[in-house]
């Protein structure tokens, strides 16, 4: 969904190269960002199960100045 959680959009259009994979057993969802966006992004995921739903808001940091690698080392 868009940043307001109102309109459904493809993840690729919001953060190019990003992927979303759901575990086969219906558990965890994994988001992958091969490159961080040039500007901070707010992502909204809406999960539904029958009549129940929940919203998950994720703040994705912008690529740091200088293009240094980020992550756990």
Residue, then its C-alpha position, 0 to 999 in steps of 0.5 A: x500500500x502507499x504511505x497512507x495505507x489507503x491505495x494498493x501499489x506494487x512494492x517495486x514502484x515504491x522501492x525499486x529492486x525490493x522483494x517480498x517473500x512469504x514463508x510457505x507455512x504462512x508465517x514470516x514475511x521477508x523483505x529484501x532491499x538490494x539497494x537502499x532508496x535515495x530518500x527515506x521511504x515509509x512502507x505500509x503492509x496490510x495483512x488480512x485473514x478472514x475478517x481480521x486485518x492489521x497494518x504494518x508500517x516500516x520506515x526504510x532509511x535512505x542510502x547513507x551519504x557516500x554510499x557506504x555499505x550498511x548491515x550487520x557485519 
